Amino acid sequence: MKKFLSLISCFIFISLVAIAQQDELLFDSDEILEVSMKFSVKKLRNETNDSTLLDSYLIYKNTDGSQDTLDVGLRVRGNFRRENCFYPPVRMRLKKREGKGNIFDGSRNLKIVFPCATNKNADSFIVKEYLCYQLYEEVSQYTFKTRMIRVNFQNEDDKKGRTEQFLGFLIEDDDKVAERFDAEVLENKKVAGTFLEDTAAVRHDLFQYMIGNTDWSSLYQHNMKILKLDSKTAIPLAYDFDMTGMVKPPYAQVSSLVDIDDVSQRLYRGFCRDEALMKTIRDEFLSKEQLLFDHIQQLAHLVPDQEVKNMTTYLKEFFVVLKDDRLFEINILSACRTSE
């Protein structure tokens, strides 16, 4: 009888473990996901668009070391990186029934960010941009979920058939973010920054100042989606953080619309809001200072020591402004915009 009960207990335990593993979804873990991909970069860039996908596959490694293969469709996306990078950004769609009963369940549509170049330092810029998404999750609830991947890639254009390995990351689809918040992502609609919900807008604007980003616009939905929570509430949903002082890739450029010379120079581009609210959000950031620095250390093993120092120094400079009333007045309260 005892042996029988022991077998039953063992069966229940194994079943619960299996259920737990099955229930773990793509964005539930911070572990780097190992994947393999093979396609023609030239075909991806030249032969795909919103309605034309390139048939391919994705092999991913489960937590137990086993591998699964998914049939996927790929298409190119983006603007600047599409034209200027060797690896363009990608939108991936899992074929029907492929994302069922595995970690991709509920994530049929995904964006993929690859390194821009093929040089040995390319991974560092991927890690730093991924860091920005992680930092944003600490200061705002309205964010895209992300998952870092290590890609074993075969470019079909390479006649030698070599396999490259590099880091990238997956980004949650717009519709999934909207679903999480029972909201709607507004498409092709101009929304003035002053119409965005005040608290969410200040968090967003101060975050963009923190990472040194001026490459965004709510009015033109440039590197920003607008999340409509209800008939009166619109929230900024930021993405694409490569043209920032925190990341600073070799191709980073400053827009002619802003009065700075380098992406590492900070410029507050948020609209003026109630001063008491802006100071309250400042206090929120100050209360999370250590959490933000911790994220740098969590990724430190993936980048050279000098890059860790650069990121740490850049973030420290932001907190110098926040902790000094005079600097906060000059750089934030007096620098905020009053019109588009």
C-alpha positions in Angstrom: 0.0 0.0 0.0 2.8 2.4 0.9 4.5 1.6 -2.4 1.3 2.3 -4.3 0.8 5.6 -2.5 4.5 6.5 -3.2 3.9 5.8 -6.9 0.8 7.9 -6.9 2.6 10.8 -5.2 5.5 10.5 -7.7 3.0 10.6 -10.6 1.2 13.7 -9.2 4.6 15.4 -8.7 5.7 14.7 -12.3 2.3 15.8 -13.6 2.5 19.1 -11.7 6.0 19.7 -13.0 4.9 19.1 -16.5 2.0 21.4 -16.2 4.2 24.1 -14.7 6.7 23.8 -17.6 3.8 23.9 -20.1 2.4 27.0 -18.4 5.7 28.9 -18.6 5.3 31.3 -21.5 7.8 33.3 -23.6 7.9 36.4 -21.4 7.7 34.7 -18.0 11.5 34.2 -17.9 14.5 36.5 -18.0 16.8 33.7 -19.1 18.3 34.1 -22.6 16.4 31.9 -25.0 18.6 29.8 -27.4 17.3 29.8 -31.0 18.4 28.9 -34.4 17.3 30.6 -37.7 18.2 30.3 -41.4 17.1 32.6 -44.1 18.4 34.9 -46.9 19.0 38.4 -45.6 18.8 39.7 -49.1 15.4 38.1 -49.7 14.1 39.3 -46.4 15.1 42.9 -47.2 14.1 42.9 -50.9 11.1 40.6 -51.2 9.0 41.0 -48.1 6.5 43.7 -47.0 3.3 44.0 -45.0 1.6 41.4 -47.0 4.5 39.2 -48.3 6.3 36.9 -45.8 9.4 34.8 -46.2 8.8 31.1 -45.2 11.3 30.0 -42.6 11.6 28.2 -39.3 12.7 28.9 -35.7 14.3 26.2 -33.6 14.3 26.9 -29.9 15.7 25.2 -26.8 13.4 24.2 -24.0 14.5 24.5 -20.3 15.1 20.7 -20.3 17.6 21.0 -23.2 15.2 19.5 -25.8 14.6 21.4 -29.0 11.4 22.2 -30.9 11.0 23.6 -34.4 8.3 26.1 -35.5 7.3 27.1 -39.0 7.3 30.9 -39.2 6.9 33.7 -41.7 9.3 36.6 -41.6 9.1 40.1 -43.0 11.3 43.2 -42.8 10.2 46.2 -40.7 11.5 49.5 -39.5 12.9 52.5 -41.4 16.4 53.6 -40.5 17.9 50.3 -39.5 16.2 48.6 -42.4 18.1 50.8 -44.8 21.4 51.2 -42.9 22.0 47.9 -41.1 23.3 44.5 -42.3 20.6 42.7 -40.2 17.3 44.6 -40.6 14.7 44.4 -37.8 12.2 41.6 -38.4 8.5 40.9 -37.7 7.9 37.1 -37.2 4.6 35.4 -37.4 4.1 31.8 -36.3 2.2 29.6 -38.7 -1.3 28.5 -37.5 -1.3 26.0 -34.6 2.5 26.4 -34.2 2.3 28.5 -31.0 0.0 26.1 -29.1 1.0 24.1 -26.0 4.5 25.6 -25.9 6.2 28.8 -24.6 5.1 30.7 -27.6 1.4 30.2 -26.8 -0.3 33.5 -27.1 2.7 35.1 -28.9 2.0 34.3 -32.5 3.2 37.7 -33.7 6.6 39.1 -32.5 9.1 41.7 -33.4 12.8 40.7 -33.5 15.7 43.1 -33.0 19.0 41.9 -34.4 22.4 43.6 -34.2 22.9 46.2 -36.8 26.3 45.1 -37.9 28.4 41.9 -37.9 31.4 43.2 -36.0 32.4 41.8 -32.6 31.0 44.8 -30.6 27.5 44.5 -32.1 26.1 42.5 -29.2 27.0 45.3 -26.8 24.5 47.6 -28.5 21.8 45.0 -28.4 22.3 44.4 -24.7 22.2 48.2 -24.0 19.0 48.7 -26.0 17.5 45.7 -24.2 18.5 47.3 -20.9 16.4 50.4 -21.9 13.3 48.2 -22.1 14.1 46.7 -18.7 14.6 50.2 -17.2 11.3 51.3 -18.6 9.5 48.4 -17.0 10.7 49.7 -13.6 9.2 53.2 -14.1 6.0 52.5 -16.1 3.4 49.8 -16.2 2.7 50.5 -19.9 5.5 48.8 -21.7 6.3 46.1 -24.2 7.5 42.8 -22.8 10.9 41.6 -24.1 13.0 38.5 -24.0 16.7 38.3 -25.0 17.7 35.5 -27.4 21.0 34.0 -28.5 20.8 33.3 -32.2 22.6 30.7 -34.1 22.1 32.1 -37.6 22.8 30.8 -41.1 22.6 33.4 -43.8 21.5 31.6 -47.0 23.4 34.3 -49.0 26.7 33.0 -47.5 28.0 30.4 -50.0 30.3 28.9 -47.3 27.3 28.1 -45.1 28.8 29.5 -42.0 26.9 29.9 -38.8 27.0 33.2 -36.9 26.1 33.6 -33.3 24.8 36.8 -31.8 22.4 38.3 -29.3 19.0 39.8 -30.1 15.7 40.2 -28.4 12.0 39.6 -29.0 9.4 42.3 -28.5 5.7 41.7 -27.7 3.2 42.5 -30.4 1.2 45.7 -30.2 -2.1 43.8 -30.0 -0.9 41.7 -27.0 -0.1 44.9 -25.1 -3.5 46.2 -25.9 -5.1 42.9 -24.8 -3.2 43.0 -21.4 -4.7 46.4 -20.6 -8.1 45.9 -22.2 -7.2 48.8 -24.5 -6.7 49.8 -28.1 -3.6 50.8 -29.9 -4.4 53.8 -32.1 -3.2 53.5 -35.6 -2.3 56.4 -38.0 -3.8 59.0 -35.7 -2.0 62.2 -34.6 -2.2 62.7 -30.9 -0.8 65.9 -29.4 1.5 65.3 -26.4 -0.7 67.6 -24.3 -3.6 65.1 -24.7 -1.7 62.2 -23.1 -2.6 61.3 -19.6 -0.5 63.5 -17.3 1.1 60.9 -15.0 2.0 58.4 -17.6 3.3 61.1 -19.9 5.6 62.5 -17.3 7.0 59.1 -16.5 7.6 58.5 -20.2 9.2 61.9 -20.8 11.5 61.6 -17.8 12.5 58.1 -18.8 13.4 59.3 -22.3 15.5 62.1 -20.7 17.1 59.5 -18.5 18.3 57.3 -21.4 19.1 60.4 -23.6 16.4 59.9 -26.2 15.1 62.7 -28.4 14.1 60.5 -31.3 10.4 60.2 -30.6 7.1 62.0 -31.2 3.5 61.3 -30.0 2.0 63.6 -32.7 3.5 61.5 -35.5 3.7 58.3 -33.5 7.4 58.1 -34.2 9.0 55.4 -32.0 5.8 55.5 -29.9 2.5 53.8 -29.9 -0.6 55.4 -28.3 -2.6 53.2 -26.0 -6.2 54.2 -25.7 -7.4 52.9 -22.3 -10.9 54.6 -22.6 -12.6 57.5 -24.3 -10.6 60.0 -22.2 -7.3 58.3 -21.5 -4.4 58.0 -23.9 -1.1 56.5 -22.8 2.4 56.7 -24.4 3.9 53.3 -25.3 7.6 53.8 -26.1 9.9 51.6 -28.1 13.0 51.7 -30.3 15.8 53.0 -28.0 18.9 52.7 -30.2 19.3 56.4 -31.0 20.0 57.2 -27.4 22.9 58.3 -25.2 22.6 55.1 -23.2 23.1 52.9 -26.3 25.0 55.2 -28.6 25.7 52.9 -31.6 28.1 54.1 -34.3 25.2 55.0 -36.6 23.4 57.2 -34.0 22.3 60.5 -35.4 20.7 63.6 -33.9 17.6 65.0 -35.5 17.9 68.4 -37.0 14.7 69.3 -35.1 16.5 69.4 -31.7 19.2 71.7 -30.6 21.9 69.2 -29.5 25.0 68.0 -31.2 25.3 64.4 -29.9 22.9 61.7 -28.7 24.7 61.6 -25.4 23.5 65.1 -24.7 20.2 65.1 -22.7 17.3 67.3 -23.7 13.9 67.1 -22.0 11.2 67.0 -24.7 8.2 66.5 -22.5 5.4 69.0 -22.3 5.0 71.2 -19.2 2.6 69.6 -16.7 1.6 70.5 -13.1 4.8 71.2 -11.3 3.7 69.3 -8.2 3.1 66.2 -10.4 6.5 66.5 -12.1 8.2 66.6 -8.7 6.2 63.6 -7.6 7.4 61.6 -10.6 10.9 62.8 -9.8 10.5 61.3 -6.4 9.3 58.0 -7.9 12.5 57.8 -10.0 14.7 58.6 -7.0 13.0 55.8 -5.0 13.9 53.4 -7.8 17.5 54.5 -8.2 19.1 51.3 -6.9 16.8 49.1 -8.9 17.8 50.9 -12.1 21.5 50.5 -11.4 20.9 46.8 -10.5 19.7 46.2 -14.0 23.0 47.3 -15.4 24.8 44.8 -13.1 22.5 42.0 -14.1 23.6 42.4 -17.7 27.2 43.2 -17.0 28.4 39.7 -18.0 27.2 40.3 -21.5 29.2 43.5 -22.3 32.8 44.6 -21.9 33.7 46.2 -18.5 34.2 49.6 -20.2 30.6 49.5 -21.4 29.4 48.8 -17.9 31.3 51.8 -16.7 29.8 54.0 -19.5 26.2 52.9 -18.7 26.7 53.4 -15.0 28.3 56.8 -15.4 25.5 57.9 -17.8 22.8 56.9 -15.4 24.6 58.6 -12.5 24.6 61.9 -14.4 20.8 61.6 -14.7 20.4 61.2 -10.9 22.7 64.2 -10.3 20.1 66.3 -12.1 17.2 64.7 -10.2 18.9 65.2 -6.8 19.7 68.9 -7.3 16.7 71.3 -7.1 18.5 73.9 -9.2 19.5 71.5 -11.9 16.0 69.9 -12.0 14.6 73.4 -12.4 16.9 74.3 -15.3 16.9 71.0 -17.2 13.4 69.8 -16.6 10.9 72.3 -15.2 12.1 75.2 -17.3 13.0 73.1 -20.4 9.6 71.5 -20.9 7.7 72.3 -24.0 4.5 74.4 -24.2 3.6 73.7 -27.8 4.3 71.1 -30.5 
